[in-house]
Amino acid sequence: TASYAPKIRKEELVINWQGSAKTIYDRIRALAPIPGARAHFRKSEITIISARLGNKKLAAGLLTVENKGLYIGTGEGSLQLLSVKPEGRKTMSALDFINGYRIKEGESVE
């Protein structure tokens, strides 16, 4: 039998980086590709299309680039972002995002 789920509210799309990497990873997968899990980066919104669990020790929300990979810290563990969609742009790989936005060490998302 079919069951109905409540509508997803806009505030449920925004990622809380204090959560565990596994919880955030599951949320990204559940919301991809539409409506997509959201984060704020440099005063605009990015939608995270895909990611995988990382193995870096980073503060929650902190970005780092290592071996052409984009990692982001969570409250417990980290994630490697694989593809993102900046506001008003097309979906791009994490490497294209790194190169296009010139991600600097120590930048963070909210």
N, C-alpha and C positions, 0 to 999 in steps of 0.2 A: 504494500500500500504506500501511496505517496504521502509525504508529510511536508508541511510548509515551514520554511525558516523565516524568521523576521527579516525585514529589509536591513541591509548594511547601512549604518549611519556614517556620515562623513568623518566624524571623529574616530571611528573604529579603523579607518584606513591609515591613520598616522601611527608610525612605529614608535613605541616607547623603548629607547635604547638601553634602559635600565634592566629590561627583562633578560632571560637567558638566551643564548645563541640559538638553541633548539626551538624555543617558543617563537622567536622572531623568524627563523627559517621556515617554520610551519605556516606562519601567518603570510609570509611572502608567497609561498607556494599556493596557499588557499585563495589568495586574492589575485594571482597572476592569470592572464595578462590584464584583464579588465575586471574590476576597477583599478586594481594595483595597490600595493602597499606604498605609502608616501613618506617622504622625509623632506626637511627643509635644508637647503644648501645654498649659501650665499644669497639669502633673501628671496630665493625662488624655490619652487617645489620640484622634486625629482620623484619619479615613480620607479621603484625597484622591481624589475621584471623577473630576474633570476639571481640566485646566490647559492653558495654552498657553505657548509660549516668550515671555519678556518681553525688554525692552531696558533694564533698570535695572542700575546698578552697585551691588550690595549684598554685604555679607559673607555667607558661607554660613550659612543658617538664619535670617537676619534678616528680619523682616517689615516692610513699609511699606504704607501706604494712600495711594493717589494717584488722583485723579479717580474715586472710588468703586470703584477696583480694588484687589485685594489681591495684592501682589507679595512674592515670597520669593527671597532670594539663594541662589546655589549656588556651588560651587567655581569655576565658569566660567560666568558669565552669570546670568540670573534666570528665574523662571517667574511667570506670572500665574495665580493659582488661580481657577477658575471655579465649582466646586461642591465642597463638603466635607460629611462626615458626622461630627459630634462623637459621642463615645462615648455610647451610650444615647439618641441623638436621631435624628431623620429627616434625610435628605439635604437640604441647604439651599444656596442660592446664596452666593457669596463675599460679596455685599453684605449679605445677611441675617446671615451670620456676623460681619462687621465690626460691624454695628449691635447684634446680640444680645450679643456678647462684648466690645464696646467696646475694640477692638484699639488699643493705644497704640503710638506711634512707638518703635522700639527693642526691641520684644518679639521673642522668637525661638522657634523650634521645634527639637526635637532628633530 
